[in-house]
Amino acid sequence: MAYVIAEPCIGTKDTACVDVCPVDCIHPRKDEAKFADDTQLYIDPVECIDCGACVPVCPVSAIFPVDDLPDKWKGFTEVNAKYFNR
C-alpha cells in the first residue's frame, strides 16, 4: 500500500515530507525545475516503501495511505501515479 498526496497540498507544497522520506519518492523537490510550475507534491507509488514518515510532518494533512484516502480525493491516486508515468 503506497501513500497518496491529496488536495490539501495544492498551493502549499511544504517540503517537510520530502526531507523525511528515506527513499526520495516525493517530488518535485525545491531544487528541481518542475517545482515552480507544479501545484502540489506527488508520491511515486512504486518507489514508496509505506513507512509513513511523511504523514506526521505534513502541515496540511494531505498525505494518506491509499486505503484510507477520503472518497472525495480518490482521484489523487491516479494524479500521483500519472506524475511518475505509472
C-alpha positions, -999 to 999 in steps of 0.1 A, spaced: 0 0 0 15 33 -11 8 67 2 -10 95 -17 -8 132 -16 -42 148 -20 -59 182 -25 -47 199 7 -12 201 -8 -23 221 -37 -8 256 -34 10 246 -2 39 224 -14 55 223 20 86 201 15 89 187 51 77 153 37 105 154 10 130 159 38 120 129 58 114 104 30 141 77 33 137 66 -4 133 100 -21 100 91 -36 83 125 -32 87 151 -59 93 177 -71 119 188 -47 127 225 -44 158 221 -64 140 206 -94 130 227 -124 93 215 -121 89 227 -85 78 262 -95 53 250 -121 37 221 -103 7 229 -80 14 201 -55 39 174 -45 35 138 -55 44 103 -42 58 77 -65 35 46 -59 62 22 -70 91 37 -50 71 44 -18 81 18 9 50 25 30 70 38 60 46 66 68 74 90 78 58 117 56 24 117 73 31 134 107 53 162 92 27 173 66 13 207 80 -19 204 60 -27 167 65 -26 160 28 -9 125 29 -29 93 33 -24 56 29 -41 47 -4 -66 25 15 -76 54 38 -79 82 12 -112 100 17 -136 93 -11 -136 129 -22 -99 127 -30 -98 91 -46 -88 106 -79 -55 117 -64 -43 81 -65 -42 84 -103 -29 120 -102 2 109 -82 8 79 -104 5 99 -136 31 123 -124 56 94 -125 42 79 -157 30 48 -137 
